[in-house]
Amino acid sequence: MEHIKRVEEEFTRQAQTFDAYAPKADDRVEDRFREALGEAAMGVILDLACGPGVVTAAVAKGAKKAVGFDVTPAMLEKARKRCAEAGLSNVEFKHGNAEALPFDNGSFDGVVTRLAIHHFADPGLVLREVARVLRPGGRLVVVDVVVSEDAAEAALQNAIENLRDPSHLRMLPATELDTLVAASGFEILDRSTWDKSREFEEWMGIANDGLRTKSLRVVARALAEEGRSAGMGLARQDGKTVFFHRWRLIAAVRS
Ligand SMILES: C[S@@+](CC[C@H](N)C(=O)[O-])C[C@H]1O[C@@H](n2cnc3c(N)ncnc32)[C@H](O)[C@@H]1O
């Protein structure tokens, strides 16, 4: 199956469960993006791969205009509803593939993208598209989950992630994500990393696919009991399988 079709299929099935999870993913979402955007926060902002619009709504509050862009129509519907319920009238939504953005050169003061780079077939191509649609001096804020710098641990975590959701292609180690951003027409201004504790069953619930859960539950528990953390802190705690996601934020300026 073509990768972009797989993304759309996955996120159509996950629209409801991801919509419920997304507001809980980061309790600093508004401040985090405002700080990282700097003055661009008051301009025209693109939320690339906006999903259910939590970040779109967060950045729209201080912006002249926010545009949510995604390939999954069911997600765009959730985003529209979220922003309407928040009383935001400065938002627009557009459907499409991030590899070919339907916007003119220099259209935006800021571009933000959260939890999406690891779904892109060619993240470098997408970031070069982002550089094209940002005005010179415009701000990019990338937030994504990253894997261990150890290649074997990274491969194991990516395998687990991919079995849970095949639209997930490859989470990068932080150093590789930084290098990719810098090589795509940006100068990095700031970066930060934080860990978010997760429960395996809650995470599998979002994927919303009982068959995958059944097999992966066995694999994750066995790894945890063997002391294989997969670079994601896999462990057994109070009868549950737990782990963490390591988040990375990069604030950069279009050079
Ligand atoms: C894990 S969700 C993250 C949603 C949102 N950014 C958030 O953090 O709440 C990933 C989103 O990326 C979208 N997506 C993945 N690949 C895409 C592409 N090539 N073009 C546009 N959207 C894409 C999916 O449809 C999905 O809504």
The ligand as a Gaussian input file, in Angstrom:
#p B3LYP/6-31G(d) Opt

LIG

0 1
 C        0.335000      11.531000      15.555000
 S       -0.702000      12.631000      14.666000
 C       -0.210000      14.198000      15.341000
 C       -1.302000      15.246000      15.216000
 C       -0.990000      16.622000      15.792000
 N        0.152000      17.234000      15.149000
 C       -0.780000      16.564000      17.281000
 O        0.371000      16.630000      17.733000
 O       -1.780000      16.441000      18.027000
 C        0.047000      12.656000      13.083000
 C       -0.765000      13.398000      12.033000
 O        0.073000      13.578000      10.888000
 C       -0.725000      13.462000       9.732000
 N        0.194000      13.175000       8.608000
 C        1.109000      12.185000       8.543000
 N        1.784000      12.226000       7.382000
 C        1.299000      13.293000       6.692000
 C        1.617000      13.893000       5.433000
 N        2.557000      13.378000       4.631000
 N        0.953000      15.011000       5.053000
 C       -0.010000      15.552000       5.861000
 N       -0.355000      15.023000       7.060000
 C        0.287000      13.909000       7.484000
 C       -1.713000      12.364000      10.063000
 O       -2.852000      12.375000       9.246000
 C       -2.020000      12.687000      11.527000
 O       -3.141000      13.517000      11.652000

